[in-house]
Amino acid sequence: MKERRNLKEIYDEIAEDYNKIYSSEENLPHLDLVDEFLKRLKKGKTILDAGCGPGCYSKYFVKRGFKVIGIDISKKMIELARRNVKEANFFIMDVKNFKIDKKVDGIFCAYVLQHMDKEELKEYIKCFKNNLREGGYLFIILYRGKGEKIIREPLNPKIVYKIYLYEEKELKEILEKEGFEIEKIWKKKNEDKAALHDKEIIILAKLKGI
């Protein structure tokens, strides 16, 4: 079994296959809900794509008139993102280490936080708060359920690792403690062949002012 500390290696390994699937906009999950996030931001504003992978959603944001900063722990994913979306700025970095002087207007984090246990998740949400302007928006996609789950990576079944599942109540508590106001919550099923779990929870939240 590959341990979580080797996530960089795992995502480097599956980067090309992941890119082949999601480089086409029509394969990106939940674009109707992503548009709910974008509607709340003015064109030209800056979005942080946290855990951007090969830049698939970043490309969608750029095409709709937004500035994008993308970060990912995988060197290979960032190489692909820079190739796919030349208009955005991409950096190899763990999301929780991100820090910027001028805070961003929106933060998008899809299919990343399943790798974090509850204490780590709290760190990431705190990081999002510290880098988002007051009145800015956060959009996150996580897998829904209780506890943890051992899964085989759909794009390479030889890879086995742990993911963490979350329920609405605990996510609301974490977000509200950091000053986020929940605007919308969706519970969806994902039958995508690259999905790690079929039940998802998607949250759109606004960072309240002091």
C-alpha positions in Angstrom: 0.0 0.0 0.0 1.2 3.5 -0.8 1.0 5.8 2.2 -0.5 9.3 2.2 3.0 10.8 2.3 3.4 9.6 -1.2 0.5 11.5 -2.7 2.9 13.4 -4.8 4.1 10.2 -6.4 0.5 8.9 -6.9 -0.6 12.0 -8.7 2.5 12.2 -10.8 1.8 8.7 -11.9 -1.8 9.2 -12.9 -1.4 12.8 -14.2 -1.4 11.9 -17.9 -4.5 9.7 -17.7 -6.3 12.2 -15.5 -5.5 14.9 -18.1 -6.9 12.8 -21.0 -10.2 12.4 -19.2 -10.7 16.0 -18.0 -9.0 18.1 -20.6 -12.4 18.1 -22.3 -14.8 20.6 -20.7 -17.7 18.3 -21.2 -16.2 15.8 -18.8 -15.8 18.2 -15.9 -18.3 17.3 -13.1 -20.9 19.8 -11.8 -20.3 22.8 -14.1 -23.8 24.0 -13.4 -22.9 24.3 -9.7 -19.5 25.8 -10.5 -21.3 28.5 -12.4 -23.2 29.3 -9.2 -19.8 30.1 -7.7 -18.7 32.2 -10.7 -21.9 34.2 -10.7 -20.9 35.6 -7.4 -17.6 37.0 -8.6 -17.0 39.9 -11.0 -15.1 39.2 -14.3 -11.4 39.9 -13.9 -11.3 38.9 -10.2 -8.8 36.3 -9.0 -9.6 32.7 -8.2 -7.3 30.3 -6.4 -7.7 26.8 -7.8 -6.4 24.8 -4.8 -5.3 21.4 -5.9 -5.6 22.4 -9.6 -4.4 19.1 -11.1 -3.7 19.6 -14.9 -5.7 22.9 -14.9 -9.0 21.6 -16.2 -11.2 23.9 -14.0 -8.6 26.7 -14.2 -9.1 26.7 -18.0 -12.8 26.9 -17.5 -12.3 30.0 -15.2 -9.9 31.7 -17.6 -12.3 31.3 -20.6 -14.9 33.1 -18.5 -12.8 36.1 -17.8 -11.2 35.4 -14.5 -7.6 35.5 -13.3 -6.3 32.2 -11.9 -3.6 31.0 -9.6 -3.3 27.3 -9.5 -1.4 25.2 -6.9 -0.8 21.4 -6.7 1.6 19.1 -4.9 2.3 17.2 -8.1 5.1 18.4 -10.3 3.6 16.5 -13.3 0.2 18.0 -12.8 1.6 21.5 -12.7 3.6 20.8 -15.9 0.4 19.8 -17.6 -1.5 22.8 -16.2 1.1 25.2 -17.5 0.9 23.6 -20.9 -2.9 23.5 -20.9 -3.6 27.0 -19.5 -0.9 29.5 -20.5 -3.0 32.4 -19.2 -2.9 31.3 -15.6 -0.1 31.1 -13.0 0.7 27.7 -11.5 2.9 26.7 -8.6 4.0 23.4 -7.1 2.8 23.7 -3.5 0.8 22.0 -0.8 -2.5 23.9 -0.4 -1.9 24.5 3.3 1.4 26.3 2.6 -0.2 28.8 0.3 0.1 32.5 1.4 -0.4 35.6 -0.7 -0.1 39.3 0.1 -3.2 40.4 -2.0 -6.0 38.1 -1.0 -8.0 36.3 -3.7 -11.7 36.8 -4.5 -12.6 33.2 -4.7 -11.2 29.8 -3.7 -12.1 26.6 -5.6 -11.1 23.3 -4.1 -12.4 20.1 -5.8 -11.5 16.5 -5.0 -8.6 17.4 -2.8 -9.9 17.4 0.8 -10.7 13.7 0.8 -7.0 13.2 1.6 -7.3 15.1 4.9 -8.4 13.8 8.3 -10.5 16.2 10.3 -7.6 18.0 12.0 -5.9 18.5 8.7 -9.1 19.6 7.1 -9.4 22.3 9.8 -5.9 23.6 8.9 -6.9 23.8 5.2 -10.1 25.7 5.9 -8.1 28.1 8.1 -5.6 28.6 5.2 -8.5 29.3 2.9 -9.8 32.0 5.3 -6.4 33.6 5.6 -6.0 34.0 1.8 -9.6 35.0 0.9 -10.8 38.6 1.1 -13.8 39.4 3.3 -16.9 38.8 1.3 -15.1 36.3 -1.0 -16.4 32.9 -1.9 -15.3 29.4 -1.2 -16.4 26.4 -3.3 -15.4 22.9 -2.2 -16.3 19.4 -3.3 -15.7 16.5 -0.9 -16.9 12.9 -0.6 -19.9 12.3 1.6 -20.2 9.7 4.3 -18.7 8.7 7.7 -15.2 7.9 8.7 -12.6 6.7 6.3 -12.4 4.3 3.3 -9.7 2.3 1.7 -9.9 2.6 -2.1 -8.1 1.5 -5.3 -7.2 4.4 -7.5 -9.5 4.0 -10.5 -6.9 5.2 -13.0 -4.3 2.7 -11.6 -5.8 -0.1 -9.5 -2.4 -1.2 -8.2 -2.5 2.0 -6.1 -4.4 1.6 -2.8 -4.9 4.4 -0.3 -7.2 5.9 2.3 -9.7 8.7 1.8 -11.8 10.5 4.4 -15.6 11.0 4.1 -17.5 13.9 5.6 -21.1 14.7 6.6 -22.9 18.0 6.3 -23.0 18.7 10.0 -19.3 18.4 10.7 -18.4 20.5 7.6 -20.8 23.3 8.5 -19.3 23.4 12.0 -15.7 23.7 10.7 -16.6 26.3 8.1 -18.7 28.4 10.4 -16.1 28.4 13.2 -13.7 30.0 10.7 -16.2 32.7 9.8 -17.8 31.2 6.7 -21.5 31.6 6.0 -23.0 28.7 4.1 -25.0 29.8 1.1 -25.7 26.5 -0.6 -25.1 22.8 0.0 -25.7 20.1 -2.7 -25.6 16.4 -2.2 -24.8 14.6 -5.4 -24.0 11.2 -6.9 -20.9 10.8 -9.0 -20.7 7.9 -11.4 -17.6 9.2 -13.1 -15.1 6.4 -13.8 -12.3 8.3 -12.0 -14.4 9.1 -8.9 -13.1 7.7 -5.6 -16.5 7.5 -4.0 -20.0 7.8 -5.5 -21.5 10.2 -2.9 -20.4 13.9 -2.9 -21.1 17.0 -0.9 -20.6 20.4 -2.5 -20.5 23.6 -0.5 -20.6 27.2 -1.5 -19.8 29.6 1.3 -19.0 33.3 1.8 -16.4 34.7 4.2 -18.1 37.1 6.5 -16.6 40.5 7.3 -15.6 41.4 10.8 
